[in-house]
Amino acid sequence: MISAFLKKTFDSKQINLVKSLQIYIRDAYGKDKEKERMGDIREIQQYRDSCNVDDQTVSPVSAIPKHEQYLAYVMLLEKRFSWGKSGRGVFSKASKVEVWFKWVDSYRHTKIEQSMDIKLEKFAIMFNLGALMSLHAVKLSETDEDGLKQACKLFRESGGVFEYISTNAGNDAIQFVQNMDIQKDSCKFLANLMLAQAQACFAEMAIRKKMKPKLVSQLAI
């Protein structure tokens, strides 16, 4: 079985949500609201930092829920705030949240996409969520029958994530030319691969249960 490669990003020294959100909230809503929301802002940054993972050391069991939570935060931030050049100056307040998001292409590690558009962050986290599900599925598929059942479910969920990106993010992702992995064709391929591996898990369970050859052959198609 094959898992998708994880995308890499950078730590809080290079991508700091706290400072930018703090400035925007202070300018837009005042210092009291800034102080009130500082705990939430720091928590969001902590979740982002926890999503900076790599294929060799990551534990999918702990990383998947963290990615799901951070993705929920990102989607909320996308709706609540405007993202881009802040326009803040000596006599002007911030009109947007200014953060440079940076992500490395999972296929070509020398290619780095950077953008102030939070859609890059959203697509990258979605991609890694699908990749983590596939990585966990691969590990489970090498165990017992229960592991195969769980692997089948995870491969299908992973395929669903990549299918969602392919279907819903295609037009928006075109602008991020340095990240080929989140483009429509790439995610469509990964979606089909994950669904094929889910089917392979079904066939493997049938073989282990010594079902009739005709049924096994049908499952293997």
SEFI-362631 format. One record per residue: residue number from 1; chain; x, y, z of N, C-alpha, C in turn. Coordinates in pm, whole numbers. Each point is the difference from the previous one (the first is absolute). Example, Ala and Ser with C-alpha at 12.3 -4.5 7.8 and 13.67 -1.06 7.14 Angstrom:
// residues 2
R   k c    n_X    n_Y    n_Z   ca_X   ca_Y   ca_Z    c_X    c_Y    c_Z
R   1 A   1319   -569    780    -89    119      0     90    120      0
R   2 A    -35    105    -72     82    119      6    -77    109     73
This chain:
// residues 221
R   k c    n_X    n_Y    n_Z   ca_X   ca_Y   ca_Z    c_X    c_Y    c_Z
R   1 A     83   -119      0    -83    119      0     88    126      0
R   2 A    -57    108    -54     76    124    -16    -74    115     68
R   3 A     75     83     71    -59    120     59     45    123    -78
R   4 A    -78    106     10     40    127    -60    109     65     85
R   5 A     91     71    -65    105     70     72    -58    124     69
R   6 A     54     33    117    -45    117     74     67    128    -51
R   7 A    -75    108      5     56    131    -31     71     56    124
R   8 A    107     76    -21     71     64    110    -29    150     -1
R   9 A     -1     58    119    -14    144     12    113     53     88
R  10 A    -17    117     60    105     61     80    -53     36    138
R  11 A     91     20     96    -41     22    139    -48    143     23
R  12 A    -36     28    125    -59    129     37     96    117    -16
R  13 A    131    -26    -11     95    109    -22    -20     61   -139
R  14 A    -46    -83    -95    -22     49   -136   -147     25    -30
R  15 A    -89    -75     63   -144     16    -23    -67     19    135
R  16 A    -20    126     35    -53     34    132   -139     61    -14
R  17 A   -100    -78     35   -137     49     -6    -33     95    114
R  18 A     67    -19    114    -33     74    121     14    151    -22
R  19 A    116     42    -45     27    143    -15    -96     66   -100
R  20 A    -21    -67   -114    -84     59   -105   -146      8     43
R  21 A    -51   -106     63   -138      3     47    -17    101    113
R  22 A    101      8     84     -2     95    112    -10    144    -51
R  23 A     79     33   -100     -2    136    -57   -135     29    -64
R  24 A    -50    -96    -77   -127     23    -70   -115     19     99
R  25 A     -9    -88    101   -109      9     97      8    130     80
R  26 A    122     40     37     18    126     74    -48    119    -83
R  27 A     38      2   -129    -37    112    -86   -149      1    -31
R  28 A    -58   -120    -17   -140     -8    -42    -98      6    116
R  29 A     39    -58    115    -96    -15    110     44     61    132
R  30 A    126     43     10     47     64    122     86    -91     86
R  31 A     70     61     96     94    -73     85    -69    -99     93
R  32 A   -120     31     44    -71    -92     90    -31   -132    -70
R  33 A    -46     10   -123    -31   -122    -77    129    -77    -31
R  34 A    107     73    -24    131    -64    -24     40    -85    120
R  35 A     -7     58    120     36    -74    122    -93   -119     22
R  36 A   -128     21    -30   -100   -106     20     28   -122    -88
R  37 A     54     24   -118     19   -109    -98    143    -55     -6
R  38 A     90     53     81    139    -44     -8     17   -150     27
R  39 A    -76    -52     96      9   -144     29    -40    -84   -120
R  40 A   -108     40    -68    -46    -73   -120    103      9   -111
R  41 A     59    118    -17     99     20   -106    124    -88     24
R  42 A     46     -4    123    117    -83     32    -32   -149    -20
R  43 A   -122    -40     32    -39   -140    -20      2    -37   -147
R  44 A    -47     91    -85      1    -24   -144    144    -18    -49
R  45 A     91     85     48    141    -11    -39     58   -134     47
R  46 A    -35    -42    120     49   -129     51    -47   -115    -87
R  47 A   -126      5    -44    -51   -105    -88     73      3   -134
R  48 A     29    121    -49     74      8   -126    138    -62     14
R  49 A     69     33    109    134    -54     24     -3   -153      7
R  50 A   -107    -55     57    -12   -146     14    -26    -67   -135
R  51 A    -40     79   -100    -26    -55   -133    123      3    -91
R  52 A    113     46     53    125     -1    -76     68   -135     21
R  53 A    -39    -99    -79     41   -139     23     79    -54   -120
R  54 A     65   -114     19     69    -67   -111    -32   -148      1
R  55 A     21    -64   -116    -40   -139    -19     71    -97     95
R  56 A    124     31     38     82    -95     73    -35     -8    149
R  57 A    -40    111     60    -18      3    146   -144     19     45
R  58 A    -90     34    -90   -137     32     39    -76   -123     51
R  59 A    -87     21     98    -93   -102     47   -138     37    -54
R  60 A    -52    -71   -100   -129     37    -57   -113      2    102
R  61 A      6    -87     99   -107     -8    100    -17    133     73
R  62 A    111     64     36     -8    127     71     -7    118    -96
R  63 A     57    -13   -119      5    112    -94   -133     25    -70
R  64 A    -76   -104    -27   -127     17    -73    -97     92     73
R  65 A    -30    -23    130    -93     93     68     53    142     10
R  66 A    131     18     10     57    135      5    -20     71   -133
R  67 A     18    -73   -110    -23     58   -132   -147     34    -20
R  68 A    -88    -87     48   -144     27    -12    -39    126     77
R  69 A     55     15    120    -31    119     81     57    126    -63
R  70 A    124     -7    -48     59    119    -60    -73     36   -130
R  71 A    -41    -99    -76    -76     26   -123   -131     73     33
R  72 A    -65    -41    109   -123     68     43     29    147     33
R  73 A    113     25     66     39    138     31     27     79   -128
R  74 A     72    -61    -93     34     69   -125   -126     38    -78
R  75 A    -94    -90     -7   -124     27    -74    -80    112     68
R  76 A      7      5    133    -66    108     74     72    133    -25
R  77 A    133     -2      4     79    121    -25    -22     52   -142
R  78 A    -14    -91    -94    -24     39   -140   -131     79    -13
R  79 A   -100    -43     75   -131     67     -7     -3    132     77
R  80 A     72      4    113    -11    115     90     89    118    -39
R  81 A    114    -27    -65     97    106    -26     36      9   -148
R  82 A     45    119    -39     57     19   -134    151    -23     10
R  83 A     58    -66   -102    141    -37      4     74     61   -118
R  84 A    117     54     28     80     62   -105     86    111     57
R  85 A     46     90    -87     81    114     44    -82     87     93
R  86 A     51     24    119    -79     67    104    -31    146    -31
R  87 A     92     68    -68    -20    142    -27     21     88    122
R  88 A     56    -59    104     20     75    125    119     94    -13
R  89 A    -17    121     51    108     98     -2     -6     90    123
R  90 A     76    106     -4      6     93    113   -137     62     28
R  91 A    -74     31   -106   -130     66     16   -116    -88    -46
R  92 A     24   -129    -20   -107    -90    -46      2   -131     76
R  93 A   -118    -56     20    -13   -126     72      2   -118    -97
R  94 A     22   -118     55      4   -121    -82   -140    -32    -53
R  95 A    -10    -17   -132   -129    -36    -61     -9   -149    -29
R  96 A    117    -69      8      3   -144    -24    103    -64     94
R  97 A    -11   -131     17     99    -75     78    114    -39    -94
R  98 A    120     45     31    115    -22    -89     89   -111     53
R  99 A     -7   -116    -63     84   -115     35     47    -66   -130
R 100 A    129    -26     -7     53    -75   -114     -3   -149     35
R 101 A    -94    -74    -60     -4   -145     18     98    -65    -97
R 102 A     76   -100     49    101    -66    -83    -15   -152     10
R 103 A     -5    -67   -115    -11   -146     -2     89    -58   -108
R 104 A     65   -110     34     88    -70    -94    -80   -104    -77
R 105 A     24     -8   -129    -66   -101    -84     45   -139     44
R 106 A    -94    -93     17     35   -133     51     69    -87   -106
R 107 A    -12     37   -127     66    -73   -107    139     55    -29
R 108 A     13    133      8    125     67    -36     40     88    119
R 109 A     88    -50     83     30     66    127     74    132    -13
R 110 A     43     33   -120     67    129    -20   -100    110    -37
R 111 A   -123    -38    -26   -102     97    -43    -82     45    121
R 112 A      4    128     30    -72     57    114   -100    103    -49
R 113 A   -125    -19     38   -103     98    -31    -21     92    119
R 114 A     -7    128    -22    -31     93    107   -108     98    -46
R 115 A    -94     27     87   -112     86    -36    -63     57    126
R 116 A    -61    118    -13    -78     58    109   -145    -49     -3
R 117 A    -34    -78   -102   -135    -56    -12    -13   -121     91
R 118 A    -94      5     94    -15   -109     97    -50   -129    -67
R 119 A    -43     10   -125    -41   -121    -71    117    -98    -15
R 120 A    121     53    -16    118    -88     -7     10    -81    129
R 121 A    -17     65    113      5    -68    130   -108   -106      9
R 122 A   -121     35    -44   -113    -93      8     24   -124    -87
R 123 A     42     21   -125     21   -114    -89    114    -89     48
R 124 A    107     62     54    116    -76     46    -37    -86    122
R 125 A    -77     55     93    -41    -77    117    -93   -113    -40
R 126 A    -92     28    -92    -87   -106    -52     82   -112    -63
R 127 A     98     40    -82     86    -99    -66     70    -88    103
R 128 A     58     63    101     72    -77    102    -93    -87     82
R 129 A   -124     44     18    -98    -84     71    -25   -127    -79
R 130 A    -19     13   -131    -17   -118    -85    124    -88      0
R 131 A    118     63     -3    125    -76      2     18    -77    131
R 132 A    -34     64    112     12    -66    131    -94   -119     10
R 133 A   -121     16    -50    -95   -112     -1     55   -117    -81
R 134 A     62     31   -114     57   -107    -83    120    -65     69
R 135 A     81     79     69    116    -54     72    -45    -93    112
R 136 A   -102     42     73    -54    -84    108    -59   -128    -58
R 137 A    -69     13   -115    -61   -116    -64    105   -103    -43
R 138 A    111     50    -56    108    -91    -43     52    -81    117
R 139 A     21     66    113     52    -69    119    -99   -104     51
R 140 A   -129     34      1   -102    -92     48    -20   -118    -94
R 141 A     20     23   -129    -22   -106    -99    100   -114     15
R 142 A    107     25     72    104   -101     18    -20    -83    127
R 143 A   -116     21     66    -26    -72    125   -105   -109    -21
R 144 A    -92    -12     95    -99   -108     -5   -126     42    -76
R 145 A   -105    -82     11   -124     25    -73    -66    131     44
R 146 A      0     27    130    -56    126     48     76    119    -57
R 147 A    132    -16     -9     82    105    -59    -36     24   -145
R 148 A    -26   -107    -74    -41     13   -141   -133     74    -12
R 149 A    -93    -29     91   -130     69     -3     18    150     24
R 150 A     82     33     99     25    141     29     75     68   -115
R 151 A     93    -76    -61     76     54   -113    -92     31   -117
R 152 A    -94    -89    -23    -96     20   -109    -79    129     22
R 153 A    -45     22    121    -76    120     34     86    126    -17
R 154 A    124     -8     46     89    116     -9     38     31   -145
R 155 A     22   -103    -81     31     23   -141   -117     70    -69
R 156 A   -122    -41     35   -118     63    -60    -13    145     46
R 157 A     26     25    127     -5    138     51    108     86    -64
R 158 A    119    -58    -13    110     72    -66    -37     35   -144
R 159 A    -57    -99    -70    -44     24   -137   -105    109     -7
R 160 A    -87      5    100   -102    105      4     59    138     17
R 161 A    104     11     81     67    129     20     63     48   -131
R 162 A     73    -90    -67     65     39   -126   -103     30   -109
R 163 A   -109    -73      0   -107     26    -96    -62    138     25
R 164 A    -15     34    127    -55    132     35     90    112    -52
R 165 A    132    -15     22     93    102    -47     -6     10   -152
R 166 A     -2   -115    -67     -3     -3   -146   -125     68    -54
R 167 A   -114    -25     65   -128     51    -49    -23    146     38
R 168 A     35     37    122    -37    130     52    112    104      0
R 169 A    123    -45     -8    112     94     11     74     21   -132
R 170 A    -43    -71   -103     74      2   -126     30    138    -55
R 171 A   -103     85    -15     19    133    -59     83     90     91
R 172 A    -23     -9    131     74     86     93    145    -42     13
R 173 A     27   -131    -12    136    -51     20     93     29   -116
R 174 A    -56     35   -115     82     25   -119    104    109     25
R 175 A    -37     99     82     92    112     26    126    -42     76
R 176 A     -7   -114     69    115    -45     80     86    -94    -84
R 177 A     69     58    -98     67    -78   -104    118    -82     52
R 178 A     59     41    112    114    -73     54    -41   -126     78
R 179 A   -127    -16     26    -51   -118     71    -86    -83    -94
R 180 A     64    -91    -75    -73    -83    -94    -87   -104     70
R 181 A     35    -34    123    -71   -106     70   -146     35     30
R 182 A    -32    128     19   -138     38     33    -82     34   -124
R 183 A     57    -18   -119    -74     28   -122   -102   -111    -30
R 184 A    -95     32    -83   -115    -88    -27     41   -140    -44
R 185 A     88    -10   -100     38   -131    -55     73    -86    103
R 186 A     87     63     78     74    -72    104    -95    -59    103
R 187 A    -94     83     48    -92    -47    104    -98   -104    -54
R 188 A    -37     13   -127    -88   -100    -61     71   -134     -7
R 189 A    127      2    -39     79   -124     -3      9    -64    138
R 190 A     29     82    103     12    -52    136   -133    -54     51
R 191 A   -109     66    -36   -133    -48     40    -26   -139    -57
R 192 A     30    -18   -128    -20   -130    -65     92   -107     60
R 193 A    124     40     31     96    -94     60    -50    -49    135
R 194 A    -48     91     83    -47    -38    134   -123    -90     -7
R 195 A    -91     28    -91   -119    -84    -14     38   -139    -53
R 196 A     99     -6    -88     48   -128    -50     62    -83    113
R 197 A     71     67     90     62    -71    112   -104    -44    103
R 198 A   -107     76     13   -110    -43     87    -61   -129    -55
R 199 A    -15     -4   -133    -53   -121    -64     97   -117     18
R 200 A    129     28     -6    100   -105     20     -8    -58    141
R 201 A    -32     85     98    -16    -48    138   -119    -96     10
R 202 A   -108     31    -70   -116    -88     -4     39   -136    -57
R 203 A     75      4   -111     42   -124    -64     91    -82     92
R 204 A     89     67     71     91    -68     92    -77    -66    113
R 205 A   -103     67     53    -82    -60    105    -73   -123    -52
R 206 A    -47      7   -123    -69   -114    -60     93   -120    -16
R 207 A    124     29    -38    100   -108    -16     30    -64    135
R 208 A     18     84    103     30    -53    133   -116    -83     57
R 209 A   -121     35    -37   -118    -74     48    -29   -122    -88
R 210 A     84    -18   -103    -12   -113    -93   -138     -6    -66
R 211 A    -42    116    -47   -128      6    -72     17    -62   -139
R 212 A   -111    -19    -68      3    -64   -131     82     82    -99
R 213 A     78    -68    -85     85     72    -96    -76    100    -86
R 214 A   -124    -34    -37    -80     90    -83    -24    134     71
R 215 A    -33     -9    130    -25    120     78    128     82     16
R 216 A    111    -70     25    129     69     15     36     75   -129
R 217 A    -22    -67   -114     32     62   -128    -86    123    -26
R 218 A   -125     -4     43    -89    115    -17     45    118     86
R 219 A     44    -31    123     46    105     89    131     61    -49
R 220 A     78    -80    -70    131     45    -46     -7     88   -124
R 221 A   -117      4    -64    -14     79   -123     -8    149     32
